[in-house]
Amino acid sequence: MTVKDKTLQCYDCDSEFTFTAAEQEQFLSMGYTNSPKRCISCRQKRKARQAGKLQPNSRNTGNYAGNTRKEMFSA
């Protein structure tokens, strides 16, 4: 399959960016089926924002504070 450079429009900043053939091949090799929605600088900004957000604990209880314990009351 031959891939060619594509010109795409960034979802965040509306600027045009080139999705090169080499990048497309890399995306395909990683199993991605869609083209990127964001330019490189907006992708980096988004990753930085996402890294700063609190993540839920491993039990998926929605407890974003991590080690907080529930208060126990006598019955």
N, CA, C, O and CB atoms as a CASP TS submission, in Angstrom:
PFRMAT TS
TARGET T0000
AUTHOR 0000-0000-0000
METHOD Language model
MODEL 1
PARENT N/A
ATOM      1  N   MET     1       0.844  -1.173   0.000  1.00  0.00           N
ATOM      2  CA  MET     1       0.000   0.000   0.000  1.00  0.00           C
ATOM      3  C   MET     1       0.893   1.241   0.000  1.00  0.00           C
ATOM      4  O   MET     1       1.796   1.365   0.827  1.00  0.00           O
ATOM      5  CB  MET     1      -0.962  -0.005   1.221  1.00  0.00           C
ATOM      6  N   THR     2       0.639   2.135  -0.911  1.00  0.00           N
ATOM      7  CA  THR     2       1.429   3.349  -1.014  1.00  0.00           C
ATOM      8  C   THR     2       0.731   4.469  -0.252  1.00  0.00           C
ATOM      9  O   THR     2      -0.451   4.742  -0.463  1.00  0.00           O
ATOM     10  CB  THR     2       1.649   3.741  -2.494  1.00  0.00           C
ATOM     11  N   VAL     3       1.475   5.104   0.629  1.00  0.00           N
ATOM     12  CA  VAL     3       0.923   6.235   1.370  1.00  0.00           C
ATOM     13  C   VAL     3       1.612   7.503   0.901  1.00  0.00           C
ATOM     14  O   VAL     3       2.802   7.503   0.586  1.00  0.00           O
ATOM     15  CB  VAL     3       1.095   6.046   2.907  1.00  0.00           C
ATOM     16  N   LYS     4       0.847   8.580   0.859  1.00  0.00           N
ATOM     17  CA  LYS     4       1.369   9.877   0.442  1.00  0.00           C
ATOM     18  C   LYS     4       1.147  10.874   1.566  1.00  0.00           C
ATOM     19  O   LYS     4       0.281  10.681   2.419  1.00  0.00           O
ATOM     20  CB  LYS     4       0.694  10.363  -0.874  1.00  0.00           C
ATOM     21  N   ASP     5       1.936  11.940   1.559  1.00  0.00           N
ATOM     22  CA  ASP     5       1.753  12.998   2.545  1.00  0.00           C
ATOM     23  C   ASP     5       0.328  13.546   2.457  1.00  0.00           C
ATOM     24  O   ASP     5      -0.222  13.706   1.368  1.00  0.00           O
ATOM     25  CB  ASP     5       2.788  14.131   2.332  1.00  0.00           C
ATOM     26  N   LYS     6      -0.258  13.830   3.618  1.00  0.00           N
ATOM     27  CA  LYS     6      -1.599  14.412   3.682  1.00  0.00           C
ATOM     28  C   LYS     6      -1.517  15.747   4.403  1.00  0.00           C
ATOM     29  O   LYS     6      -0.741  15.902   5.346  1.00  0.00           O
ATOM     30  CB  LYS     6      -2.601  13.454   4.400  1.00  0.00           C
ATOM     31  N   THR     7      -2.306  16.699   3.965  1.00  0.00           N
ATOM     32  CA  THR     7      -2.433  17.959   4.679  1.00  0.00           C
ATOM     33  C   THR     7      -3.720  17.896   5.481  1.00  0.00           C
ATOM     34  O   THR     7      -4.804  17.704   4.929  1.00  0.00           O
ATOM     35  CB  THR     7      -2.423  19.184   3.700  1.00  0.00           C
ATOM     36  N   LEU     8      -3.589  18.061   6.797  1.00  0.00           N
ATOM     37  CA  LEU     8      -4.731  17.977   7.707  1.00  0.00           C
ATOM     38  C   LEU     8      -4.901  19.297   8.448  1.00  0.00           C
ATOM     39  O   LEU     8      -3.982  20.116   8.495  1.00  0.00           O
ATOM     40  CB  LEU     8      -4.551  16.813   8.710  1.00  0.00           C
ATOM     41  N   GLN     9      -6.074  19.495   9.021  1.00  0.00           N
ATOM     42  CA  GLN     9      -6.336  20.696   9.806  1.00  0.00           C
ATOM     43  C   GLN     9      -6.437  20.312  11.272  1.00  0.00           C
ATOM     44  O   GLN     9      -7.152  19.376  11.630  1.00  0.00           O
ATOM     45  CB  GLN     9      -7.631  21.408   9.329  1.00  0.00           C
ATOM     46  N   CYS    10      -5.717  21.040  12.118  1.00  0.00           N
ATOM     47  CA  CYS    10      -5.680  20.763  13.552  1.00  0.00           C
ATOM     48  C   CYS    10      -7.036  21.062  14.194  1.00  0.00           C
ATOM     49  O   CYS    10      -7.650  22.095  13.926  1.00  0.00           O
ATOM     50  CB  CYS    10      -4.572  21.590  14.233  1.00  0.00           C
ATOM     51  N   TYR    11      -7.482  20.154  15.032  1.00  0.00           N
ATOM     52  CA  TYR    11      -8.753  20.266  15.740  1.00  0.00           C
ATOM     53  C   TYR    11      -8.728  21.416  16.739  1.00  0.00           C
ATOM     54  O   TYR    11      -9.749  22.072  16.943  1.00  0.00           O
ATOM     55  CB  TYR    11      -9.079  18.957  16.454  1.00  0.00           C
ATOM     56  N   ASP    12      -7.579  21.674  17.368  1.00  0.00           N
ATOM     57  CA  ASP    12      -7.485  22.694  18.413  1.00  0.00           C
ATOM     58  C   ASP    12      -7.199  24.092  17.877  1.00  0.00           C
ATOM     59  O   ASP    12      -7.902  25.042  18.218  1.00  0.00           O
ATOM     60  CB  ASP    12      -6.415  22.313  19.390  1.00  0.00           C
ATOM     61  N   CYS    13      -6.173  24.223  17.040  1.00  0.00           N
ATOM     62  CA  CYS    13      -5.732  25.559  16.615  1.00  0.00           C
ATOM     63  C   CYS    13      -6.112  25.898  15.175  1.00  0.00           C
ATOM     64  O   CYS    13      -5.825  27.003  14.713  1.00  0.00           O
ATOM     65  CB  CYS    13      -4.240  25.669  16.769  1.00  0.00           C
ATOM     66  N   ASP    14      -6.742  24.984  14.466  1.00  0.00           N
ATOM     67  CA  ASP    14      -7.199  25.173  13.082  1.00  0.00           C
ATOM     68  C   ASP    14      -6.086  25.415  12.070  1.00  0.00           C
ATOM     69  O   ASP    14      -6.366  25.787  10.930  1.00  0.00           O
ATOM     70  CB  ASP    14      -8.144  26.317  13.030  1.00  0.00           C
ATOM     71  N   SER    15      -4.845  25.213  12.456  1.00  0.00           N
ATOM     72  CA  SER    15      -3.762  25.372  11.486  1.00  0.00           C
ATOM     73  C   SER    15      -3.621  24.090  10.668  1.00  0.00           C
ATOM     74  O   SER    15      -4.019  23.013  11.110  1.00  0.00           O
ATOM     75  CB  SER    15      -2.422  25.719  12.198  1.00  0.00           C
ATOM     76  N   GLU    16      -3.055  24.220   9.481  1.00  0.00           N
ATOM     77  CA  GLU    16      -2.814  23.052   8.644  1.00  0.00           C
ATOM     78  C   GLU    16      -1.466  22.451   8.995  1.00  0.00           C
ATOM     79  O   GLU    16      -0.513  23.174   9.285  1.00  0.00           O
ATOM     80  CB  GLU    16      -2.874  23.420   7.146  1.00  0.00           C
ATOM     81  N   PHE    17      -1.387  21.121   8.968  1.00  0.00           N
ATOM     82  CA  PHE    17      -0.125  20.438   9.204  1.00  0.00           C
ATOM     83  C   PHE    17      -0.042  19.249   8.271  1.00  0.00           C
ATOM     84  O   PHE    17      -1.056  18.747   7.787  1.00  0.00           O
ATOM     85  CB  PHE    17       0.012  19.996  10.682  1.00  0.00           C
ATOM     86  N   THR    18       1.189  18.801   8.023  1.00  0.00           N
ATOM     87  CA  THR    18       1.419  17.693   7.108  1.00  0.00           C
ATOM     88  C   THR    18       1.584  16.401   7.888  1.00  0.00           C
ATOM     89  O   THR    18       2.406  16.306   8.799  1.00  0.00           O
ATOM     90  CB  THR    18       2.652  17.953   6.233  1.00  0.00           C
ATOM     91  N   PHE    19       0.802  15.426   7.521  1.00  0.00           N
ATOM     92  CA  PHE    19       0.901  14.072   8.069  1.00  0.00           C
ATOM     93  C   PHE    19       1.700  13.288   7.034  1.00  0.00           C
ATOM     94  O   PHE    19       1.155  12.803   6.043  1.00  0.00           O
ATOM     95  CB  PHE    19      -0.542  13.412   8.354  1.00  0.00           C
ATOM     96  N   THR    20       3.002  13.176   7.285  1.00  0.00           N
ATOM     97  CA  THR    20       3.904  12.613   6.281  1.00  0.00           C
ATOM     98  C   THR    20       3.669  11.119   6.078  1.00  0.00           C
ATOM     99  O   THR    20       3.052  10.450   6.907  1.00  0.00           O
ATOM    100  CB  THR    20       5.351  12.856   6.683  1.00  0.00           C
ATOM    101  N   ALA    21       4.171  10.623   4.968  1.00  0.00           N
ATOM    102  CA  ALA    21       4.052   9.194   4.659  1.00  0.00           C
ATOM    103  C   ALA    21       4.742   8.358   5.734  1.00  0.00           C
ATOM    104  O   ALA    21       4.239   7.304   6.123  1.00  0.00           O
ATOM    105  CB  ALA    21       4.657   8.885   3.270  1.00  0.00           C
ATOM    106  N   ALA    22       5.893   8.828   6.214  1.00  0.00           N
ATOM    107  CA  ALA    22       6.617   8.097   7.264  1.00  0.00           C
ATOM    108  C   ALA    22       5.798   8.045   8.553  1.00  0.00           C
ATOM    109  O   ALA    22       5.744   7.006   9.212  1.00  0.00           O
ATOM    110  CB  ALA    22       7.989   8.755   7.534  1.00  0.00           C
ATOM    111  N   GLU    23       5.158   9.167   8.915  1.00  0.00           N
ATOM    112  CA  GLU    23       4.316   9.184  10.112  1.00  0.00           C
ATOM    113  C   GLU    23       3.116   8.257   9.940  1.00  0.00           C
ATOM    114  O   GLU    23       2.714   7.573  10.881  1.00  0.00           O
ATOM    115  CB  GLU    23       3.842  10.617  10.419  1.00  0.00           C
ATOM    116  N   GLN    24       2.547   8.237   8.741  1.00  0.00           N
ATOM    117  CA  GLN    24       1.404   7.356   8.473  1.00  0.00           C
ATOM    118  C   GLN    24       1.802   5.893   8.628  1.00  0.00           C
ATOM    119  O   GLN    24       1.062   5.103   9.214  1.00  0.00           O
ATOM    120  CB  GLN    24       0.848   7.605   7.058  1.00  0.00           C
ATOM    121  N   GLU    25       2.966   5.536   8.105  1.00  0.00           N
ATOM    122  CA  GLU    25       3.444   4.158   8.236  1.00  0.00           C
ATOM    123  C   GLU    25       3.678   3.799   9.699  1.00  0.00           C
ATOM    124  O   GLU    25       3.374   2.686  10.130  1.00  0.00           O
ATOM    125  CB  GLU    25       4.735   3.958   7.431  1.00  0.00           C
ATOM    126  N   GLN    26       4.224   4.756  10.463  1.00  0.00           N
ATOM    127  CA  GLN    26       4.444   4.519  11.891  1.00  0.00           C
ATOM    128  C   GLN    26       3.105   4.325  12.610  1.00  0.00           C
ATOM    129  O   GLN    26       2.972   3.424  13.439  1.00  0.00           O
ATOM    130  CB  GLN    26       5.231   5.696  12.523  1.00  0.00           C
ATOM    131  N   PHE    27       2.119   5.161  12.296  1.00  0.00           N
ATOM    132  CA  PHE    27       0.793   5.024  12.900  1.00  0.00           C
ATOM    133  C   PHE    27       0.204   3.658  12.585  1.00  0.00           C
ATOM    134  O   PHE    27      -0.337   2.993  13.469  1.00  0.00           O
ATOM    135  CB  PHE    27      -0.146   6.135  12.404  1.00  0.00           C
ATOM    136  N   LEU    28       0.308   3.236  11.321  1.00  0.00           N
ATOM    137  CA  LEU    28      -0.236   1.936  10.920  1.00  0.00           C
ATOM    138  C   LEU    28       0.466   0.793  11.642  1.00  0.00           C
ATOM    139  O   LEU    28      -0.177  -0.175  12.047  1.00  0.00           O
ATOM    140  CB  LEU    28      -0.112   1.750   9.408  1.00  0.00           C
ATOM    141  N   SER    29       1.785   0.901  11.804  1.00  0.00           N
ATOM    142  CA  SER    29       2.535  -0.164  12.479  1.00  0.00           C
ATOM    143  C   SER    29       2.164  -0.267  13.960  1.00  0.00           C
ATOM    144  O   SER    29       2.296  -1.334  14.559  1.00  0.00           O
ATOM    145  CB  SER    29       4.040   0.081  12.338  1.00  0.00           C
ATOM    146  N   MET    30       1.702   0.838  14.549  1.00  0.00           N
ATOM    147  CA  MET    30       1.285   0.829  15.953  1.00  0.00           C
ATOM    148  C   MET    30      -0.178   0.430  16.100  1.00  0.00           C
ATOM    149  O   MET    30      -0.690   0.344  17.216  1.00  0.00           O
ATOM    150  CB  MET    30       1.515   2.200  16.582  1.00  0.00           C
ATOM    151  N   GLY    31      -0.853   0.187  14.978  1.00  0.00           N
ATOM    152  CA  GLY    31      -2.234  -0.259  15.025  1.00  0.00           C
ATOM    153  C   GLY    31      -3.268   0.850  14.971  1.00  0.00           C
ATOM    154  O   GLY    31      -4.462   0.579  15.095  1.00  0.00           O
ATOM    155  N   TYR    32      -2.840   2.090  14.788  1.00  0.00           N
ATOM    156  CA  TYR    32      -3.785   3.200  14.693  1.00  0.00           C
ATOM    157  C   TYR    32      -4.428   3.188  13.309  1.00  0.00           C
ATOM    158  O   TYR    32      -3.746   2.991  12.304  1.00  0.00           O
ATOM    159  CB  TYR    32      -3.079   4.563  14.964  1.00  0.00           C
ATOM    160  N   THR    33      -5.734   3.399  13.261  1.00  0.00           N
ATOM    161  CA  THR    33      -6.433   3.394  11.982  1.00  0.00           C
ATOM    162  C   THR    33      -6.864   4.790  11.553  1.00  0.00           C
ATOM    163  O   THR    33      -7.200   5.001  10.388  1.00  0.00           O
ATOM    164  CB  THR    33      -7.640   2.490  12.057  1.00  0.00           C
ATOM    165  N   ASN    34      -6.859   5.741  12.475  1.00  0.00           N
ATOM    166  CA  ASN    34      -7.278   7.107  12.159  1.00  0.00           C
ATOM    167  C   ASN    34      -6.079   8.038  12.064  1.00  0.00           C
ATOM    168  O   ASN    34      -5.030   7.789  12.658  1.00  0.00           O
ATOM    169  CB  ASN    34      -8.259   7.624  13.213  1.00  0.00           C
ATOM    170  N   SER    35      -6.254   9.108  11.310  1.00  0.00           N
ATOM    171  CA  SER    35      -5.229  10.148  11.224  1.00  0.00           C
ATOM    172  C   SER    35      -5.280  10.986  12.498  1.00  0.00           C
ATOM    173  O   SER    35      -6.314  11.029  13.163  1.00  0.00           O
ATOM    174  CB  SER    35      -5.435  11.045   9.956  1.00  0.00           C
ATOM    175  N   PRO    36      -4.175  11.654  12.850  1.00  0.00           N
ATOM    176  CA  PRO    36      -4.194  12.498  14.047  1.00  0.00           C
ATOM    177  C   PRO    36      -5.125  13.691  13.860  1.00  0.00           C
ATOM    178  O   PRO    36      -5.267  14.203  12.749  1.00  0.00           O
ATOM    179  CB  PRO    36      -2.776  12.984  14.384  1.00  0.00           C
ATOM    180  N   LYS    37      -5.754  14.131  14.939  1.00  0.00           N
ATOM    181  CA  LYS    37      -6.646  15.286  14.888  1.00  0.00           C
ATOM    182  C   LYS    37      -5.906  16.582  15.193  1.00  0.00           C
ATOM    183  O   LYS    37      -6.383  17.670  14.869  1.00  0.00           O
ATOM    184  CB  LYS    37      -7.796  15.105  15.865  1.00  0.00           C
ATOM    185  N   ARG    38      -4.732  16.456  15.821  1.00  0.00           N
ATOM    186  CA  ARG    38      -4.016  17.641  16.283  1.00  0.00           C
ATOM    187  C   ARG    38      -2.612  17.712  15.691  1.00  0.00           C
ATOM    188  O   ARG    38      -1.994  16.687  15.401  1.00  0.00           O
ATOM    189  CB  ARG    38      -3.940  17.650  17.805  1.00  0.00           C
ATOM    190  N   CYS    39      -2.117  18.939  15.518  1.00  0.00           N
ATOM    191  CA  CYS    39      -0.740  19.130  15.066  1.00  0.00           C
ATOM    192  C   CYS    39       0.207  18.721  16.196  1.00  0.00           C
ATOM    193  O   CYS    39      -0.231  18.488  17.323  1.00  0.00           O
ATOM    194  CB  CYS    39      -0.487  20.615  14.632  1.00  0.00           C
ATOM    195  N   ILE    40       1.478  18.637  15.900  1.00  0.00           N
ATOM    196  CA  ILE    40       2.448  18.157  16.884  1.00  0.00           C
ATOM    197  C   ILE    40       2.467  19.035  18.135  1.00  0.00           C
ATOM    198  O   ILE    40       2.484  18.516  19.251  1.00  0.00           O
ATOM    199  CB  ILE    40       3.843  18.107  16.265  1.00  0.00           C
ATOM    200  N   SER    41       2.464  20.364  17.960  1.00  0.00           N
ATOM    201  CA  SER    41       2.538  21.232  19.143  1.00  0.00           C
ATOM    202  C   SER    41       1.276  21.109  19.997  1.00  0.00           C
ATOM    203  O   SER    41       1.366  21.123  21.225  1.00  0.00           O
ATOM    204  CB  SER    41       2.745  22.698  18.721  1.00  0.00           C
ATOM    205  N   CYS    42       0.108  20.990  19.376  1.00  0.00           N
ATOM    206  CA  CYS    42      -1.124  20.823  20.156  1.00  0.00           C
ATOM    207  C   CYS    42      -1.169  19.452  20.825  1.00  0.00           C
ATOM    208  O   CYS    42      -1.708  19.323  21.924  1.00  0.00           O
ATOM    209  CB  CYS    42      -2.358  21.009  19.259  1.00  0.00           C
ATOM    210  N   ARG    43      -0.608  18.420  20.177  1.00  0.00           N
ATOM    211  CA  ARG    43      -0.535  17.091  20.803  1.00  0.00           C
ATOM    212  C   ARG    43       0.327  17.148  22.054  1.00  0.00           C
ATOM    213  O   ARG    43      -0.020  16.570  23.084  1.00  0.00           O
ATOM    214  CB  ARG    43       0.030  16.045  19.811  1.00  0.00           C
ATOM    215  N   GLN    44       1.466  17.856  21.958  1.00  0.00           N
ATOM    216  CA  GLN    44       2.359  17.963  23.113  1.00  0.00           C
ATOM    217  C   GLN    44       1.691  18.737  24.247  1.00  0.00           C
ATOM    218  O   GLN    44       1.812  18.361  25.412  1.00  0.00           O
ATOM    219  CB  GLN    44       3.677  18.645  22.712  1.00  0.00           C
ATOM    220  N   LYS    45       0.984  19.820  23.907  1.00  0.00           N
ATOM    221  CA  LYS    45       0.278  20.599  24.932  1.00  0.00           C
ATOM    222  C   LYS    45      -0.800  19.754  25.603  1.00  0.00           C
ATOM    223  O   LYS    45      -0.974  19.813  26.820  1.00  0.00           O
ATOM    224  CB  LYS    45      -0.349  21.864  24.315  1.00  0.00           C
ATOM    225  N   ARG    46      -1.516  18.977  24.812  1.00  0.00           N
ATOM    226  CA  ARG    46      -2.579  18.128  25.355  1.00  0.00           C
ATOM    227  C   ARG    46      -2.002  17.047  26.263  1.00  0.00           C
ATOM    228  O   ARG    46      -2.565  16.761  27.319  1.00  0.00           O
ATOM    229  CB  ARG    46      -3.387  17.487  24.217  1.00  0.00           C
ATOM    230  N   LYS    47      -0.887  16.447  25.861  1.00  0.00           N
ATOM    231  CA  LYS    47      -0.244  15.435  26.708  1.00  0.00           C
ATOM    232  C   LYS    47       0.170  16.034  28.042  1.00  0.00           C
ATOM    233  O   LYS    47       0.005  15.408  29.089  1.00  0.00           O
ATOM    234  CB  LYS    47       0.981  14.831  25.998  1.00  0.00           C
ATOM    235  N   ALA    48       0.714  17.264  28.003  1.00  0.00           N
ATOM    236  CA  ALA    48       1.143  17.922  29.236  1.00  0.00           C
ATOM    237  C   ALA    48      -0.059  18.201  30.137  1.00  0.00           C
ATOM    238  O   ALA    48       0.025  18.026  31.353  1.00  0.00           O
ATOM    239  CB  ALA    48       1.890  19.235  28.919  1.00  0.00           C
ATOM    240  N   ARG    49      -1.174  18.633  29.551  1.00  0.00           N
ATOM    241  CA  ARG    49      -2.392  18.874  30.341  1.00  0.00           C
ATOM    242  C   ARG    49      -2.898  17.572  30.945  1.00  0.00           C
ATOM    243  O   ARG    49      -3.272  17.534  32.117  1.00  0.00           O
ATOM    244  CB  ARG    49      -3.494  19.520  29.468  1.00  0.00           C
ATOM    245  N   GLN    50      -2.911  16.508  30.152  1.00  0.00           N
ATOM    246  CA  GLN    50      -3.409  15.216  30.628  1.00  0.00           C
ATOM    247  C   GLN    50      -2.526  14.659  31.740  1.00  0.00           C
ATOM    248  O   GLN    50      -3.029  14.030  32.671  1.00  0.00           O
ATOM    249  CB  GLN    50      -3.485  14.216  29.472  1.00  0.00           C
ATOM    250  N   ALA    51      -1.222  14.883  31.654  1.00  0.00           N
ATOM    251  CA  ALA    51      -0.296  14.371  32.665  1.00  0.00           C
ATOM    252  C   ALA    51      -0.521  15.052  34.013  1.00  0.00           C
ATOM    253  O   ALA    51      -0.242  14.459  35.055  1.00  0.00           O
ATOM    254  CB  ALA    51       1.156  14.572  32.210  1.00  0.00           C
ATOM    255  N   GLY    52      -1.016  16.279  34.007  1.00  0.00           N
ATOM    256  CA  GLY    52      -1.246  17.010  35.239  1.00  0.00           C
ATOM    257  C   GLY    52      -2.542  16.654  35.934  1.00  0.00           C
ATOM    258  O   GLY    52      -2.734  17.016  37.095  1.00  0.00           O
ATOM    259  N   LYS    53      -3.442  15.949  35.254  1.00  0.00           N
ATOM    260  CA  LYS    53      -4.725  15.592  35.855  1.00  0.00           C
ATOM    261  C   LYS    53      -4.563  14.419  36.802  1.00  0.00           C
ATOM    262  O   LYS    53      -3.700  13.563  36.606  1.00  0.00           O
ATOM    263  CB  LYS    53      -5.755  15.259  34.772  1.00  0.00           C
ATOM    264  N   LEU    54      -5.395  14.385  37.826  1.00  0.00           N
ATOM    265  CA  LEU    54      -5.392  13.260  38.751  1.00  0.00           C
ATOM    266  C   LEU    54      -6.017  12.057  38.067  1.00  0.00           C
ATOM    267  O   LEU    54      -6.998  12.191  37.335  1.00  0.00           O
ATOM    268  CB  LEU    54      -6.149  13.607  40.058  1.00  0.00           C
ATOM    269  N   GLN    55      -5.461  10.906  38.303  1.00  0.00           N
ATOM    270  CA  GLN    55      -5.968   9.668  37.727  1.00  0.00           C
ATOM    271  C   GLN    55      -6.652   8.851  38.815  1.00  0.00           C
ATOM    272  O   GLN    55      -6.209   8.870  39.963  1.00  0.00           O
ATOM    273  CB  GLN    55      -4.828   8.857  37.063  1.00  0.00           C
ATOM    274  N   PRO    56      -7.719   8.134  38.479  1.00  0.00           N
ATOM    275  CA  PRO    56      -8.378   7.302  39.481  1.00  0.00           C
ATOM    276  C   PRO    56      -7.470   6.167  39.927  1.00  0.00           C
ATOM    277  O   PRO    56      -6.557   5.766  39.205  1.00  0.00           O
ATOM    278  CB  PRO    56      -9.691   6.742  38.932  1.00  0.00           C
ATOM    279  N   ASN    57      -7.734   5.647  41.141  1.00  0.00           N
ATOM    280  CA  ASN    57      -6.902   4.550  41.622  1.00  0.00           C
ATOM    281  C   ASN    57      -7.186   3.276  40.831  1.00  0.00           C
ATOM    282  O   ASN    57      -8.105   3.251  40.012  1.00  0.00           O
ATOM    283  CB  ASN    57      -7.138   4.311  43.123  1.00  0.00           C
ATOM    284  N   SER    58      -6.425   2.244  41.063  1.00  0.00           N
ATOM    285  CA  SER    58      -6.483   1.039  40.240  1.00  0.00           C
ATOM    286  C   SER    58      -7.781   0.258  40.385  1.00  0.00           C
ATOM    287  O   SER    58      -8.092  -0.570  39.529  1.00  0.00           O
ATOM    288  CB  SER    58      -5.339   0.149  40.579  1.00  0.00           C
ATOM    289  N   ARG    59      -8.539   0.498  41.435  1.00  0.00           N
ATOM    290  CA  ARG    59      -9.790  -0.242  41.620  1.00  0.00           C
ATOM    291  C   ARG    59     -10.960   0.419  40.914  1.00  0.00           C
ATOM    292  O   ARG    59     -12.077  -0.095  40.961  1.00  0.00           O
ATOM    293  CB  ARG    59     -10.101  -0.379  43.092  1.00  0.00           C
ATOM    294  N   ASN    60     -10.724   1.552  40.260  1.00  0.00           N
ATOM    295  CA  ASN    60     -11.758   2.281  39.535  1.00  0.00           C
ATOM    296  C   ASN    60     -12.965   2.619  40.399  1.00  0.00           C
ATOM    297  O   ASN    60     -14.107   2.503  39.953  1.00  0.00           O
ATOM    298  CB  ASN    60     -12.203   1.481  38.347  1.00  0.00           C
ATOM    299  N   THR    61     -12.715   3.032  41.618  1.00  0.00           N
ATOM    300  CA  THR    61     -13.811   3.398  42.508  1.00  0.00           C
ATOM    301  C   THR    61     -14.172   4.864  42.361  1.00  0.00           C
ATOM    302  O   THR    61     -15.121   5.333  42.989  1.00  0.00           O
ATOM    303  CB  THR    61     -13.448   3.094  43.952  1.00  0.00           C
ATOM    304  N   GLY    62     -13.434   5.588  41.550  1.00  0.00           N
ATOM    305  CA  GLY    62     -13.686   7.005  41.404  1.00  0.00           C
ATOM    306  C   GLY    62     -13.005   7.821  42.480  1.00  0.00           C
ATOM    307  O   GLY    62     -13.200   9.035  42.547  1.00  0.00           O
ATOM    308  N   ASN    63     -12.205   7.181  43.326  1.00  0.00           N
ATOM    309  CA  ASN    63     -11.497   7.855  44.399  1.00  0.00           C
ATOM    310  C   ASN    63     -10.235   8.489  43.822  1.00  0.00           C
ATOM    311  O   ASN    63      -9.217   7.817  43.652  1.00  0.00           O
ATOM    312  CB  ASN    63     -11.155   6.869  45.556  1.00  0.00           C
ATOM    313  N   TYR    64     -10.307   9.781  43.521  1.00  0.00           N
ATOM    314  CA  TYR    64      -9.188  10.451  42.872  1.00  0.00           C
ATOM    315  C   TYR    64      -8.111  10.883  43.862  1.00  0.00           C
ATOM    316  O   TYR    64      -7.026  11.290  43.449  1.00  0.00           O
ATOM    317  CB  TYR    64      -9.685  11.651  42.106  1.00  0.00           C
ATOM    318  N   ALA    65      -8.389  10.803  45.144  1.00  0.00           N
ATOM    319  CA  ALA    65      -7.401  11.230  46.127  1.00  0.00           C
ATOM    320  C   ALA    65      -6.393  10.134  46.427  1.00  0.00           C
ATOM    321  O   ALA    65      -5.357  10.398  47.037  1.00  0.00           O
ATOM    322  CB  ALA    65      -8.087  11.659  47.404  1.00  0.00           C
ATOM    323  N   GLY    66      -6.676   8.931  46.013  1.00  0.00           N
ATOM    324  CA  GLY    66      -5.700   7.866  46.191  1.00  0.00           C
ATOM    325  C   GLY    66      -5.846   7.136  47.500  1.00  0.00           C
ATOM    326  O   GLY    66      -6.592   6.160  47.577  1.00  0.00           O
ATOM    327  N   ASN    67      -5.149   7.581  48.542  1.00  0.00           N
ATOM    328  CA  ASN    67      -5.070   6.824  49.783  1.00  0.00           C
ATOM    329  C   ASN    67      -6.083   7.240  50.842  1.00  0.00           C
ATOM    330  O   ASN    67      -5.951   6.815  51.990  1.00  0.00           O
ATOM    331  CB  ASN    67      -3.709   6.953  50.344  1.00  0.00           C
ATOM    332  N   THR    68      -7.076   8.038  50.519  1.00  0.00           N
ATOM    333  CA  THR    68      -8.033   8.455  51.544  1.00  0.00           C
ATOM    334  C   THR    68      -8.871   7.264  51.980  1.00  0.00           C
ATOM    335  O   THR    68      -9.246   6.415  51.172  1.00  0.00           O
ATOM    336  CB  THR    68      -8.941   9.592  51.024  1.00  0.00           C
ATOM    337  N   ARG    69      -9.153   7.222  53.269  1.00  0.00           N
ATOM    338  CA  ARG    69      -9.926   6.109  53.829  1.00  0.00           C
ATOM    339  C   ARG    69     -11.324   6.610  54.150  1.00  0.00           C
ATOM    340  O   ARG    69     -11.518   7.789  54.447  1.00  0.00           O
ATOM    341  CB  ARG    69      -9.238   5.518  55.105  1.00  0.00           C
ATOM    342  N   LYS    70     -12.286   5.721  54.091  1.00  0.00           N
ATOM    343  CA  LYS    70     -13.652   6.072  54.437  1.00  0.00           C
ATOM    344  C   LYS    70     -13.780   6.140  55.949  1.00  0.00           C
ATOM    345  O   LYS    70     -13.175   5.354  56.677  1.00  0.00           O
ATOM    346  CB  LYS    70     -14.654   5.058  53.844  1.00  0.00           C
ATOM    347  N   GLU    71     -14.575   7.089  56.402  1.00  0.00           N
ATOM    348  CA  GLU    71     -14.817   7.213  57.832  1.00  0.00           C
ATOM    349  C   GLU    71     -15.784   6.119  58.266  1.00  0.00           C
ATOM    350  O   GLU    71     -16.811   5.905  57.621  1.00  0.00           O
ATOM    351  CB  GLU    71     -15.375   8.620  58.186  1.00  0.00           C
ATOM    352  N   MET    72     -15.461   5.429  59.353  1.00  0.00           N
ATOM    353  CA  MET    72     -16.294   4.332  59.849  1.00  0.00           C
ATOM    354  C   MET    72     -17.096   4.819  61.054  1.00  0.00           C
ATOM    355  O   MET    72     -16.577   5.550  61.898  1.00  0.00           O
ATOM    356  CB  MET    72     -15.423   3.093  60.227  1.00  0.00           C
ATOM    357  N   PHE    73     -18.354   4.412  61.130  1.00  0.00           N
ATOM    358  CA  PHE    73     -19.230   4.764  62.237  1.00  0.00           C
ATOM    359  C   PHE    73     -19.683   3.491  62.929  1.00  0.00           C
ATOM    360  O   PHE    73     -19.839   2.449  62.292  1.00  0.00           O
ATOM    361  CB  PHE    73     -20.447   5.590  61.748  1.00  0.00           C
ATOM    362  N   SER    74     -19.894   3.580  64.255  1.00  0.00           N
ATOM    363  CA  SER    74     -20.379   2.398  64.974  1.00  0.00           C
ATOM    364  C   SER    74     -21.869   2.229  64.688  1.00  0.00           C
ATOM    365  O   SER    74     -22.598   3.204  64.510  1.00  0.00           O
ATOM    366  CB  SER    74     -20.117   2.523  66.516  1.00  0.00           C
ATOM    367  N   ALA    75     -22.301   0.979  64.650  1.00  0.00           N
ATOM    368  CA  ALA    75     -23.706   0.693  64.309  1.00  0.00           C
ATOM    369  C   ALA    75     -24.594   0.733  65.518  1.00  0.00           C
ATOM    370  O   ALA    75     -25.800   0.516  65.405  1.00  0.00           O
ATOM    371  CB  ALA    75     -23.831  -0.658  63.642  1.00  0.00           C
TER
END
